[in-house]
């Protein structure tokens, strides 16, 4: 892909507008948005029901906090809005994030849970089970076939794309502190669809 093609794809009008704003705003807005994966030619699709915002250089819990500097691990976070940032947690699980900042501004949203919509047989085969397919960041990445090789991927293009979905009404959105971080865990930057079976109980 040439640089010009890369810029055009990330300038997709819907995606550009959907990801505009600070990370917390986008994390809330991503609820109800769909992720379509055609990895290995196998189509799977899920709707986002839980997210966490990481606001960048001043966020103590962010991989890109100013104290950590820019490294090979967090470099994708500094890419253009609409880039996929993939990292490996505990040396085992892949976790996927949507970059929301402008280039050089490392803000991103962790996708924590999905409602499986299509390709459930493929998800089950990848997960080795028929239940709990996408109720956690590592599980959903495995179900969608996303690995570290998809780091830096442009989410306007196959094989992994963000697609419009149905807006989740405000009354159905819950907010809590973030999960699994030791710093700024109480910051209210986790957003979820209340009562959804794929969402873990909120942390207050």
Secondary structure, 3 states (H helix, E strand, C coil): CCHHHHHHHHCCHHHHHHCCCCHHHHHHHCCCCEEEECHHHCCEEEEEEEEEEECCCCCCCCCCCCCCCCCCCCHHHHCCCCEEEEEEECCCEEEEEEECCCCCCCCEEEEEEEEEEECHHHHHHHHCCCCCCCCCHHHHHHHHCCCHHHCCCECCCCCEEEECCCCCCHHHEEEECCCCCCCCCCCCCEEEECCCCCCCCCCC
